[in-house]
Amino acid sequence: MSTPAERVHDATRRLLDLLEEGESLTPEALALRAELAEATAEAGHLEDAFYQVDELLKDARREHGEDHEAVARARAAVTAVEEIARRA
């Protein structure tokens, strides 16, 4: 099992690969951003994680509409970060 810091590194690397191709708001990119926010929270960087999920949810809603699975994943990330913060 990887550490939170390793998860942050891996998600960041994969997201940067997508961004090089110009794919910042695809469902895959949004899922990676959710993963990155959750790992960031697990690594103890709660302020950064809350910022990430806030922007993620706004972007997902704007790009895909309220009923899209990417928005559901973003909401799940918000909940996960909130739960991690409660445990901290």
Backbone bond lengths (Angstrom), bond angles and torsions (degrees), N, CA, C in turn:
res aa  C-N    CA-C-N  psi(-1)  N-CA   C-N-CA  omega(-1)  CA-C   N-CA-C  phi
1 M - - - 1.455 - - 1.530 107.96 -
2 S 1.279 115.90 138.86 1.461 120.40 -177.08 1.531 110.45 -86.65
3 T 1.314 114.97 156.36 1.461 121.46 177.69 1.532 108.96 -79.42
4 P 1.330 118.05 162.97 1.461 119.96 175.37 1.534 112.26 -56.68
5 A 1.324 117.04 -40.63 1.472 119.56 179.35 1.522 111.32 -63.46
6 E 1.331 117.23 -38.54 1.472 120.49 177.40 1.522 110.52 -66.94
7 R 1.336 116.36 -38.44 1.469 119.94 177.45 1.522 111.08 -64.10
8 V 1.344 116.52 -41.92 1.467 120.58 177.41 1.523 109.29 -59.67
9 H 1.312 116.60 -47.00 1.470 120.97 -179.20 1.527 111.08 -61.23
10 D 1.323 117.08 -47.53 1.463 120.77 -177.60 1.529 111.40 -64.61
11 A 1.335 117.26 -46.27 1.469 120.40 -179.98 1.522 110.76 -64.05
12 T 1.318 117.28 -38.98 1.463 120.84 178.38 1.519 110.70 -63.22
13 R 1.322 116.64 -45.15 1.470 120.75 179.82 1.527 111.09 -61.29
14 R 1.330 116.67 -46.40 1.468 119.82 -179.65 1.523 111.50 -65.81
15 L 1.324 117.01 -37.83 1.460 120.56 178.26 1.523 110.99 -66.81
16 L 1.316 117.15 -41.97 1.468 119.87 177.61 1.523 111.53 -61.13
17 D 1.333 116.94 -37.57 1.464 120.52 176.23 1.530 110.65 -59.98
18 L 1.335 116.79 -43.70 1.468 119.96 178.01 1.523 111.52 -66.26
19 L 1.317 116.58 -40.13 1.457 120.03 -178.36 1.523 111.78 -66.01
20 E 1.328 116.87 -31.29 1.470 119.60 175.83 1.519 111.10 -61.91
21 E 1.330 116.60 -28.73 1.459 121.94 178.51 1.529 111.35 -89.09
22 G 1.342 117.07 1.29 1.455 120.94 178.23 1.506 114.45 80.03
23 E 1.318 117.58 20.18 1.463 121.59 -175.46 1.530 110.61 -105.51
24 S 1.309 117.26 71.51 1.463 120.04 -175.11 1.524 114.27 -88.24
25 L 1.330 118.17 -20.53 1.459 120.24 -175.15 1.527 113.69 -122.41
26 T 1.315 116.67 15.71 1.460 119.35 175.62 1.524 108.82 -70.60
27 P 1.324 118.16 159.21 1.462 119.38 176.51 1.536 112.34 -55.32
28 E 1.316 117.66 -36.90 1.464 120.74 178.79 1.531 110.95 -64.31
29 A 1.328 117.05 -45.33 1.465 120.75 179.42 1.524 110.55 -64.77
30 L 1.323 117.33 -40.61 1.456 120.52 179.11 1.527 110.68 -65.83
31 A 1.331 117.78 -38.24 1.465 120.70 176.95 1.530 110.72 -64.93
32 L 1.312 117.00 -39.08 1.467 119.96 176.66 1.519 111.29 -65.31
33 R 1.308 116.44 -38.77 1.467 119.87 177.25 1.523 110.59 -63.76
34 A 1.330 117.32 -38.06 1.467 120.87 176.67 1.524 110.23 -64.06
35 E 1.306 115.90 -45.40 1.459 121.07 178.00 1.528 110.97 -59.99
36 L 1.317 116.03 -42.71 1.463 121.07 179.20 1.531 110.78 -63.38
37 A 1.310 117.81 -43.32 1.469 121.11 179.88 1.529 111.07 -62.95
38 E 1.324 116.28 -42.61 1.462 119.81 179.69 1.527 110.60 -65.54
39 A 1.321 117.07 -43.03 1.465 120.40 178.04 1.518 111.11 -65.26
40 T 1.318 117.07 -37.65 1.458 121.72 177.95 1.526 109.93 -61.76
41 A 1.327 116.43 -42.40 1.466 120.19 177.56 1.525 110.63 -64.50
42 E 1.328 116.71 -44.70 1.466 120.69 178.71 1.528 111.23 -60.94
43 A 1.324 116.42 -31.48 1.466 120.79 179.10 1.531 111.67 -77.64
44 G 1.341 116.83 -3.11 1.456 120.57 175.51 1.514 115.40 95.23
45 H 1.321 117.78 7.70 1.467 122.01 -179.19 1.529 108.75 -100.96
46 L 1.324 114.93 69.14 1.464 120.60 -171.36 1.519 113.26 -65.41
47 E 1.314 117.88 -41.33 1.469 119.88 -179.60 1.527 110.20 -60.18
48 D 1.317 116.70 -44.82 1.469 120.53 177.36 1.525 111.03 -62.81
49 A 1.325 117.02 -41.92 1.462 121.19 -178.69 1.527 111.09 -64.12
50 F 1.334 116.95 -42.75 1.464 119.22 178.63 1.525 111.19 -64.09
51 Y 1.311 117.42 -39.45 1.466 120.41 176.33 1.529 110.02 -62.14
52 Q 1.319 116.51 -44.78 1.464 120.78 -178.11 1.527 111.59 -61.08
53 V 1.342 117.70 -46.23 1.468 118.36 -178.06 1.520 112.22 -71.44
54 D 1.327 117.27 -30.45 1.459 120.01 176.41 1.531 110.12 -63.60
55 E 1.324 116.14 -48.59 1.472 120.28 178.95 1.528 111.36 -66.25
56 L 1.318 116.29 -38.42 1.460 121.24 178.55 1.524 110.99 -59.43
57 L 1.315 116.64 -48.66 1.461 120.02 -178.67 1.529 111.00 -63.35
58 K 1.325 117.47 -42.68 1.472 120.31 177.38 1.529 110.94 -60.31
59 D 1.332 116.74 -46.61 1.469 120.78 -178.53 1.522 111.53 -64.76
60 A 1.321 117.07 -42.91 1.469 120.74 -179.22 1.523 110.92 -62.86
61 R 1.326 116.57 -44.17 1.466 120.33 178.74 1.522 111.40 -63.10
62 R 1.323 115.71 -45.25 1.465 120.12 -177.81 1.533 111.28 -64.92
63 E 1.310 117.12 -41.07 1.461 121.00 -174.73 1.522 113.21 -80.50
64 H 1.327 117.79 -36.60 1.464 120.00 -168.81 1.518 115.37 -119.91
65 G 1.320 118.40 -10.22 1.466 119.68 -178.28 1.517 110.96 87.86
66 E 1.303 114.74 159.47 1.467 122.21 -170.84 1.529 114.15 -62.18
67 D 1.324 119.13 -30.16 1.463 121.76 -172.41 1.525 114.50 -94.86
68 H 1.302 118.60 4.22 1.465 122.11 -176.81 1.529 111.28 -77.27
69 E 1.315 115.84 149.09 1.469 120.81 179.48 1.532 112.26 -60.41
70 A 1.340 118.21 -28.77 1.467 120.84 178.13 1.532 110.62 -65.44
71 V 1.321 117.04 -34.01 1.464 121.15 177.53 1.526 109.41 -70.94
72 A 1.325 116.66 -39.91 1.467 119.85 176.51 1.526 110.55 -61.79
73 R 1.324 117.12 -40.31 1.472 120.76 178.49 1.527 110.30 -66.30
74 A 1.321 117.28 -38.72 1.462 120.99 178.08 1.522 110.46 -64.36
75 R 1.332 116.53 -42.56 1.469 119.62 177.79 1.532 110.80 -62.38
76 A 1.323 115.54 -40.01 1.473 119.82 177.98 1.530 110.66 -62.51
77 A 1.323 117.05 -36.81 1.458 120.90 178.10 1.527 110.62 -66.57
78 V 1.329 117.07 -39.70 1.466 120.63 177.20 1.530 108.90 -60.02
79 T 1.318 116.05 -47.04 1.467 120.79 179.66 1.520 111.01 -61.55
80 A 1.317 117.36 -42.73 1.468 121.43 179.86 1.517 111.08 -62.53
81 V 1.321 117.52 -44.70 1.458 120.76 179.74 1.524 110.43 -65.02
82 E 1.323 117.24 -40.54 1.466 120.41 176.92 1.527 111.02 -61.21
83 E 1.320 116.77 -40.82 1.462 121.00 179.03 1.529 111.27 -66.48
84 I 1.308 116.76 -41.87 1.465 120.75 177.46 1.525 110.14 -62.02
85 A 1.327 116.68 -40.56 1.462 120.95 178.91 1.523 111.30 -64.60
86 R 1.323 117.52 -38.68 1.467 121.06 178.57 1.529 111.10 -63.89
87 R 1.323 115.98 -36.26 1.470 120.13 -179.32 1.518 112.01 -75.09
88 A 1.328 116.53 -22.68 1.483 120.00 -175.12 1.511 112.06 -74.55
